[in-house]
């Protein structure tokens, strides 16, 4: 059964379970196009295109996105949840 959410985008918001929590210190980096794995509250694991813009000192990566399920402009993820061209296979 499809739900009609109309134009209220907040109805699409879902909690992201693999969010690495906000970071206060980070190194600025040039934007890099990436694919990020997010574990949404209702949709489960989904790979989403985004742009990595920040790298925390502990290795967490900030990925900006335009996915309407995410109520913020981006999310901090562990490096294991982010893929980019040229990343070595683990």
Rosetta blueprint (number, residue, H / E / L):
1 X L
2 X L
3 X L
4 X L
5 X L
6 X L
7 X L
8 X L
9 X H
10 X H
11 X H
12 X H
13 X L
14 X L
15 X L
16 X E
17 X L
18 X L
19 X L
20 X L
21 X L
22 X L
23 X L
24 X L
25 X L
26 X E
27 X E
28 X E
29 X E
30 X E
31 X E
32 X E
33 X E
34 X E
35 X E
36 X E
37 X E
38 X E
39 X E
40 X E
41 X L
42 X L
43 X L
44 X E
45 X E
46 X E
47 X E
48 X E
49 X E
50 X E
51 X E
52 X E
53 X E
54 X E
55 X E
56 X E
57 X L
58 X L
59 X L
60 X L
61 X E
62 X E
63 X E
64 X E
65 X L
66 X L
67 X L
68 X L
69 X L
70 X L
71 X L
72 X L
73 X L
74 X E
75 X E
76 X E
77 X E
78 X L
79 X H
80 X H
81 X H
82 X E
83 X E
84 X L
85 X L
86 X L
87 X L
88 X L
89 X L
90 X L
